[in-house]
Amino acid sequence: MNNQARLGRTFSALVDPTRRAILARLERSDGASVSELAQPFAIRLPAVMKHLDVLADAGLVTRSKSGRTVTVRLRPQPMREAMDWLRRYERFWSNRLDRLAAYAEAKEAEARRRGR
Amino acid sequence: MTSLTLVRRIKARPSIVFDAVTTAEGIAQWWGPDAGPVLLAEADVRVGGRYRVRFRMLDGTEHESSGEYLELVRPERVAMSWRWKGGQEDPGVSRVEIRLRAIPEGTELTFTHALLPDDGARRSHEQGWTGALDKLQAHFARSTTTP
């Protein structure tokens, strides 16, 4: 999967509020079982499993099975990549917008000199 | 606010800023990210029309981006798709939007650049991508977790 597709998955996975709540929960602990994750939500276990599938596909969580318990852990690497994308474009556009502002301000001054 | 949103206050009226954003002459003045020259600027400014801009950076590398105008409301709003030509680094299509609001000293410009990998993600985006990004930032502000 290329970088863009991966980022798309990360962002799509993060859009859903239940999935964000699951990630927030995982952030506070070193892993949790599926039933622990399901507990605060008014949704059934299969629905939670589905959300975990989306998060796992996006690489945001890992699941490991030990006996009958599945432990879910946060994997922050895809979020880092998403943040890098954002930061890169921020630098890039910030310089341009400064130049755009300078140009527009020169145009405004010119229009005023002409009395418009 | 997310990292993708940038706000500038500009001492120029919205119509002047709008034209700086949407005319080939204007684009040629600011499109390059550093002081290198804009080599080519074409803009067919209508919804569905295309733009293409090629520039050289001070390090000698040349880059070209192009896209389609998605929304045009003079002098308030421009939205366009964005794609790098041959960009291995970032091959997908994203969306750039510039909103202009009149303020006493001139114009407040709000710029957003959003990733649009596919239609599903675009719909998701409309349902609250901003919130997701805010969360993401909050996560990184706090997080010291290692992968």
Interface residues (C-beta under 8 A of the other chain):
Chain A: N2 N3 Q4 A5 L7 G8 R9 F11 S12 L14 V15 P17 R20 L23 A24 E27 L74 R75 P76 Q77 M79 R80 A82 M83 W85 L86 R87 Y89 E90 F92 W93 S94 N95 R96 L97 D98 R99 L100 A101 A102 Y103 A104 E105 K107 E108 A111
Chain B: T2 S3 L4 L6 R8 I10 K11 A12 R13 I16 V17 D19 A20 V21 G26 Q29 W30 W31 G32 P33 D34 E89 D90 P91 G92 G106 T107 L109 F111 H113 L115 P117 D118 G120 A121 S124 H125 Q127 G128 W129 G131 A132 L133 K135 L136 Q137 H139 F140 R142 S143 T145 T146 P147
